[in-house]
Amino acid sequence: MAHLRQSIRERIATDVTGLTTTGSNVFQSRVYPIEDASLPCLLVYTTSEDSEVTEMASPRPMTRTLNVVVQGVVGATTPDDTLDLISKEVEVALAGDVSINSLANNSFLSSTEIEFNADGAKPIGTVILNYVVEYRNLDNAPETAI
């Protein structure tokens, strides 16, 4: 079974697949270049996680705070309007599953960043939606939510 972090990331990717603007162009990676044919798209990835032991027991319950990014990427034709539309669609989709299919206790949008980049072959715009996902597990069972 996968680590809860992976399961949460995969479920978020599922939640945002099929949105009107980005459709099935959802990728769980931020490493590979994005082809023009894949725009607009969403990238779903994790950036950091804090963990805390909440009880002195054996096994020990842990509370984790995971940072998940849902990044919208568009070409430069009308980036502001399209990025705002992508933001709206993602926010609505993830507000409908705050427990991430019962894998988490809570999730919420913590910040949004909008950037434009003209360094590559073609200019792109991005919206970075930073989500906080709070979940719990036992220290010896990182694949199972409690």
C-alpha positions as CSV (number, residue, x, y, z in Angstrom):
1,M,0.0,0.0,0.0
2,A,1.2,3.5,-0.8
3,H,2.2,6.2,1.8
4,L,-0.8,8.4,2.7
5,R,1.0,11.4,1.1
6,Q,1.0,9.6,-2.3
7,S,-2.7,8.5,-1.8
8,I,-3.7,12.1,-1.0
9,R,-1.8,13.5,-4.0
10,E,-3.4,11.0,-6.3
11,R,-6.9,11.7,-4.9
12,I,-6.4,15.4,-5.4
13,A,-5.3,14.8,-9.0
14,T,-8.5,12.7,-9.5
15,D,-10.7,15.4,-8.0
16,V,-9.3,18.0,-10.5
17,T,-9.4,15.8,-13.5
18,G,-12.2,16.6,-16.0
19,L,-12.6,20.2,-15.1
20,T,-13.9,22.4,-17.9
21,T,-10.8,24.4,-18.7
22,T,-8.0,21.8,-18.2
23,G,-9.9,18.5,-18.9
24,S,-7.7,15.4,-18.5
25,N,-4.5,17.4,-18.8
26,V,-3.5,16.7,-15.1
27,F,0.0,15.6,-14.3
28,Q,1.5,14.5,-11.0
29,S,4.9,15.9,-11.8
30,R,6.7,19.2,-12.1
31,V,9.9,17.9,-13.7
32,Y,9.1,17.3,-17.4
33,P,8.5,20.0,-19.9
34,I,4.9,20.7,-20.9
35,E,4.0,20.3,-24.5
36,D,1.8,23.0,-26.2
37,A,-0.8,20.4,-26.9
38,S,-1.2,19.7,-23.2
39,L,-2.0,23.4,-22.3
40,P,-3.9,24.5,-20.4
41,C,-3.1,21.9,-17.7
42,L,-2.8,21.2,-14.0
43,L,0.3,19.9,-12.1
44,V,-0.3,18.3,-8.8
45,Y,2.6,17.8,-6.4
46,T,3.7,18.0,-2.8
47,T,6.3,20.4,-1.5
48,S,6.7,19.7,2.2
49,E,5.3,18.1,5.3
50,D,5.5,18.7,9.0
51,S,4.8,15.8,11.5
52,E,4.1,15.8,15.2
53,V,3.7,13.0,17.7
54,T,0.4,13.7,19.5
55,E,0.4,11.0,22.2
56,M,3.1,9.0,24.0
57,A,1.7,5.5,23.2
58,S,2.9,2.6,21.2
59,P,2.4,2.9,18.3
60,R,2.4,6.7,18.5
61,P,-0.4,8.7,16.7
62,M,1.0,11.4,14.5
63,T,-0.6,14.6,13.1
64,R,0.8,15.6,9.7
65,T,0.5,18.9,7.8
66,L,1.1,18.3,4.1
67,N,1.6,21.1,1.6
68,V,0.1,20.2,-1.8
69,V,0.4,22.4,-4.9
70,V,-2.2,22.4,-7.7
71,Q,-0.5,24.5,-10.4
72,G,-2.4,25.7,-13.5
73,V,-0.4,26.4,-16.6
74,V,-1.6,28.3,-19.6
75,G,-0.3,29.7,-22.8
76,A,0.0,33.5,-23.1
77,T,-3.1,34.4,-25.1
78,T,-5.4,35.5,-22.3
79,P,-3.5,34.2,-19.2
80,D,-5.1,36.4,-16.5
81,D,-8.7,35.4,-17.3
82,T,-7.8,31.7,-18.0
83,L,-5.8,31.5,-14.7
84,D,-8.7,32.9,-12.7
85,L,-11.1,30.5,-14.3
86,I,-8.8,27.6,-13.6
87,S,-8.5,28.8,-10.0
88,K,-12.3,28.9,-9.6
89,E,-12.7,25.4,-11.0
90,V,-10.0,23.9,-8.8
91,E,-11.3,25.6,-5.7
92,V,-14.8,24.4,-6.2
93,A,-13.7,20.8,-6.9
94,L,-11.5,20.6,-3.9
95,A,-14.0,22.3,-1.6
96,G,-16.3,19.4,-2.4
97,D,-13.8,16.9,-0.9
98,V,-12.1,18.5,2.1
99,S,-11.5,15.1,3.7
100,I,-9.7,13.9,0.5
101,N,-11.9,10.8,0.3
102,S,-11.6,10.3,4.1
103,L,-7.8,10.2,3.9
104,A,-7.5,13.6,5.7
105,N,-9.1,15.4,8.6
106,N,-9.1,18.7,6.8
107,S,-7.8,20.6,3.7
108,F,-8.0,24.2,2.7
109,L,-6.5,26.7,0.2
110,S,-3.8,28.6,2.1
111,S,-2.4,30.9,-0.6
112,T,-2.4,31.6,-4.3
113,E,0.5,32.9,-6.5
114,I,0.2,34.0,-10.1
115,E,3.3,34.2,-12.2
116,F,4.2,34.9,-15.9
117,N,7.3,33.6,-17.5
118,A,8.6,34.6,-20.9
119,D,12.0,32.9,-20.6
120,G,11.2,29.8,-22.6
121,A,10.3,29.3,-26.3
122,K,6.7,30.5,-25.6
123,P,5.5,32.7,-22.7
124,I,3.3,30.9,-20.1
125,G,1.2,32.0,-17.1
126,T,0.9,29.9,-14.0
127,V,-1.4,30.0,-10.9
128,I,0.0,28.1,-7.9
129,L,-2.7,27.1,-5.5
130,N,-1.1,26.0,-2.2
131,Y,-3.3,23.6,-0.2
132,V,-2.8,22.5,3.4
133,V,-3.9,19.0,4.1
134,E,-4.0,17.8,7.7
135,Y,-4.1,14.1,8.3
136,R,-3.3,11.5,11.0
137,N,-1.7,8.1,11.1
138,L,0.2,5.8,13.5
139,D,4.0,6.1,13.3
140,N,4.3,2.5,12.2
141,A,1.5,2.7,9.6
142,P,2.2,5.6,7.3
143,E,-0.2,4.2,4.7
144,T,-3.3,4.1,6.9
145,A,-5.3,7.2,8.0
146,I,-6.7,7.3,11.6
